[in-house]
Amino acid sequence: MSSRKRPLPADPGADRALRILDEIRRTVRLETRPVALSEEYLRAVRQVECLPENQDGADKTWVERVVRESREHIAGARRIR
């Protein structure tokens, strides 16, 4: 287990899962080397970045409206059993 103090979970199964995750974190090496991106992918990114709507100063007020409407929609959601 980690040397950090962690609150005890109410579920014994959760405690077992946390121990497994700690063991994985200690033993599994993550790849940290750079990822090679294809020229086709880089070209597609450049095309999207060059679109007028993606330029500095472009009107992006629609983003705030969509975020607000999405939050309102989700807030009104009710669980159906």
Secondary structure, 3 states (H helix, E strand, C coil): CCCCCCCCCCCHHHHHHHHHHHHHHHHCCCCCCCCCCCHHHHHHHHHHHHCHHHCCCCCCHHHHHHHHHHHHHHHCCCCCC
